[in-house]
Amino acid sequence: MPLIFKEKFQGDCLFGIWEINETYEELATVVHLFPGEKERLFGFTSEARKIEFLSVRILLKALIGVCGPIVYSDHKKPYLHQSNYRISVSHSKKLTSIMLSKTKKIGIDLEYMSHKISKVQHKFINEDEYITSDESKKKYHLYIHWCAKEALFKICDKQDINFRRNLTIEPFEPSEYGIIYGWVDNKFWHDKFELNYFTINNYVVVYCCKNT
């Protein structure tokens, strides 16, 4: 079963990526679900959504040897029930990612670069942000911004955040991987965050961890 990436950094931050090659039936036979999770799984009508749901649990078990239960806040933020671990989750197409930490606030996002993101950039890019004019890099640059803002959204508990008004990524030139900086400015936060980004196949991955 394909755990394609696993890394530990900044003390206890643990990060993994799972490539989904299994069918729903194959995952269902190996993933243990708790009663509340079974109800949530059976509530999905899409088989693809069910596979994503199960892939998160199997990746969690691969990383720390247990698989839940995962519960959700009113803002749909995931938590590990009766655990000291914080958890952040992202999935797109065939990849699922998880970040875990007991001591830091964390956020992760990955996206498959598929659609013409430039058509919606006005919804999340603000006037203080820089997007390259190089057409060969523009889509990638926009996806880094989007994933960075998703990661910040998650690390800040998904509360009172508009991607264009409350999140700003400092100007940078896109590379294969790197470090960027973002600001969160709303009624709960006025703070600067360091984020890491990289590519894997045609996916962009951005993650952030910050001391509490």
N, C-alpha and C positions, 0 to 999 in steps of 0.2 A: 504494500500500500504506500502511495507516494508522498512521503514527507520530503519536499524538495528544498526546504530552507529551514534552518534552525540556528538561532544565535542568542547568546546571552551577553548583556552589556550593561554598563552603569550599575554594577552591583547585582540587583536581583531582577532586572528587566529581561524577560524571556519572550522571544518572538519566533513564530513559526508560520510556514506557508504550506498548504496542502493542495496538491493537484488532483482534482476530482476525475478519476477514471472509472469509478465504480458505478454500477446501476443502483437504483433505489433498493431493489431486493438484496443486493450484496451488502449495502450499508446497514439495512434494517436488521440483518442477521447478526451483526457484530457490535452494534451500538446499543448500550444499555440506556433506557430512558426511564425517568422517574414519572410518577402518575401525572403530574401537571404538564410535563413535557410531551407525554403521549397525546394528551388532549390537544395541545398546541399543534403538534405534527399532523394529526388527523383533521385538523381544521383547515389546513392548506388544500386548495383544489389543484394547484399546479405541482406536477411531479418534480419539476426543476427546483421549486421552492422547498419541497420536502428533502431533496438531495442536499441542497445548501444547508438546511437545518441539521441534518445528520452529519454532514462533513465537519461542522463546527465542533460537534461532540467528539468525533473520532480524532480530530486534531488536538483538542484539549486533552484527551487521554494520552495521546502520543507525547505531549509536552510535559505533563505533570503526573501522569498515571491515574488520573481520575477524570470523570466526564460529567460532572454537574452535581446537582441540578443548576441550570442557568435560569435566573428569574429576571424580570424586567420592571423598571420604574415606570411611572406615569409618562415619562418622556421617552420611553422605549430604550432606555440605557440598560445594558445587560450587567448583571451581578452574579457572582458565584455564591449560592446560598450557603451560609454557615462556613465561610472561608475568608481568610485574610487577604486573598488575592483580589486585586482589581483586574478587570478584564476589558479589553477593547477588541471588537470583531469587525471584519470586513470581508466581503466576497464579491466577485465579479466573474462572470463566465465560468471558467474551469478552475479558478483559484479561490481558496479560502485562507484567510489570515487571522491570527490571534496574537495579541500582545498581553502579557501578564506582569504584574508587579505587586509586591506587598507594601512597598514604601513610597512609591511615586504615582503621581497622576499620569495617565497614559492615554494616547489616542493614535489610531492607525486607520489608514484608508488605502485601498488599492482599486484601480480602475483599468479595465481593458480599453485601449484607445481605439474606439470604433467609429462613433458618429462625428459629425462636423460640429465640434464643440464651439467653434467661433460664432455660430448662430445664436448661442445663448450666453456669450461672455458678458453681455451687458447686465445680466442678472447677478453676476458674482464678482466682476472686476470693477474696482473703483478708480477714481481719477488719480490716486496716489500710487497706483501700481503700474509696473512696466511690463509690456508684452513685446517680444522681439518682432521686428518687421521681416525677418528671414522666414519666408513661407515654408521652408523645409523643416523649421524648428517650432513654428508657431503653435501647431496643435499640441505638441509635446509640452511646450511652455505653459499653455492654458491648462492642460491636465495636471501638471505639477501644482499650479495654483488651486485648482479645484480639490485635489486630494489633500493638499495642505490645509485648506479651509475645513474640509470634512474632519480631518484629524483634530483640528482645534475645536471644532464644534463638539466632538466627542469628549475631548479632555476637559472641556468646560461644562460637562453634564447636559449639553443640549438645551440650555436655558436662555431664552431671550436673546437669540443671536440671529441676525440677518447677515447673510454671507457678504453682501456688498457694503452695508453700513458699518457693521461691527467687527469685521475681520479685514486686516490689511497685511499683505505679504510684501516685505521690503524688496526693492528691485534686485534682480540677479540675472545672470546669463545661464541658460540651461546647459547642463553637462550630462554625462551618462549617470553620474551620481554626485551628491554634494550635500552641503548644509545651507539652509536658508533660515530666515527669521520672520516671524509673524507676530502681529499685535492683535489682542482681543480688547475691545473697548465697549463695554456696556455697563449696566447698573451693578453687575456682580464683579466685573473684572476690568482692570486697566493694567495689562501686563504683557511682557514680551516673552516669546517662546522660541526656542531653537528646534528646528525640525530637520530630519534627515530624509533624503529621497534617493531612489534608484530605480532602474528599470529591470524587468525580468521578462524576456520574450517581448510581447507587445503590451505589457502592463506597466503602469506607473505605481510605485509604492511610496507612501510618505508616512513617517511615524514620528511621534514626539513623546518624550517622557520628562517630567518636571518634578522637582522636590516639592513636597507638600508643606 
